[in-house]
Amino acid sequence: MLLAEAAATTSTYTSFDIYVLIFTVVIAIGFIRELINPRRNLFALGFAGVALFVFAFMDVVMIRGW
């Protein structure tokens, strides 16, 4: 019975998931570098912050589906 339930659940993992995770790391690096910069570009900081929030949320949803 337990094996039948385990076989019934399928993973939603695809190779594209790795690219999403890498892109999230790149956005995080850009956000941190812009935050550290003494001459902050507020538009770039806001855009990177929103993009980082969206991609982090997408990563959480994606990893829960694995």
N, C-alpha and C positions, 0 to 999 in steps of 0.2 A: 504494500500500500504506500509506504513511504517513497519507494523508488518510483512508483507510478506518478506521484505528485511532483517529484523532482524532475522527471522527464517531461511532464506537462508544462512546466514553466520554462520559457525560452528567454535567452538573454537578448537584449536589444543592442549589444555592443557591435559597433562597426569600426572600420579603420579610420573613418572621418573623425571619430571621437578624439583621437590623438592630436589631430590638427586643431581642434577646438581648445584642448588643454594648452597646447603650445601657444596659440594665439592669445589666450587669457594671460599667460605668463608674460608675453611681450607687451600687452596692454598694461599690466601691473608694473613692469619695469619703466615704461614710458610715463605712467602716472607718478611714480615715486621720483623719477628724475625731474619731472616738471614741478613737483611739490618742493624739492630741495633747492631748485634754482632760485637765486635771489631776485631775478627779474621774471616774475611769474606772468605767464600768458593765461589770463583767467578763462578765456574761451577754450583754449586747449586743455586746461585743467578740468573744466566742467565737462567737456566732451569725453575726455579720457575717464573721468569719474563715472559718468553715466554708462559708457561702454564697458567699463570694468564691472559695474554692478550687474548689468545685463548678462555679461558672459559668466560671471561668478554664479549667478542664479541658474543660468543654463547648465553650467557644470554640475551643480548640485542636483538638478533634476535628471541630468544625463547619468550621473553616477548612481543615483537611486534606482534607475532602471536596469542597471547591470545585474 
